[in-house]
Amino acid sequence: MCIILSYRDLIVWQKAMDLVVAVYELTELYPREEMYGLAAHTRKTSVSIPSNIAEGKLRGTRKDYRHFIVNAYASGAELETQIEIAKRLSFGKNLNLKKIDDLLEEVMKMLNTLIRKLQS
């Protein structure tokens, strides 16, 4: 059995951090005119996911923890939307988004499972 001492020990936090790095690498490829638009917003949203996981883990109650995990999950949905927008724009057609899609799907599944466990 694995003992969780810190949010850093959570696999979902680790995967969310990998997702942030992947998003930053991806948005480096966005057109210059998107650096303060879609790219900046996408980065901010991706950072919100592990940030909410960390903050929730350090809160004092299960209810607070669940609240922040739900926030992380909502940020994941927001990120999915921003990635979909990029796919639909002309510059997005030339980007390889498989890594982001796979990581985001994995993180979302893990967050969903954690939400359900914290509810019971």
Secondary structure as GFF3:
##gff-version 3
##sequence-region A 1 120
A	DSSP	three_ten_helix	7	9	.	.	.	ID=ss1
A	DSSP	alpha_helix	11	27	.	.	.	ID=ss2
A	DSSP	three_ten_helix	32	34	.	.	.	ID=ss3
A	DSSP	alpha_helix	38	58	.	.	.	ID=ss4
A	DSSP	alpha_helix	62	88	.	.	.	ID=ss5
A	DSSP	three_ten_helix	90	94	.	.	.	ID=ss6
A	DSSP	alpha_helix	98	119	.	.	.	ID=ss7
###
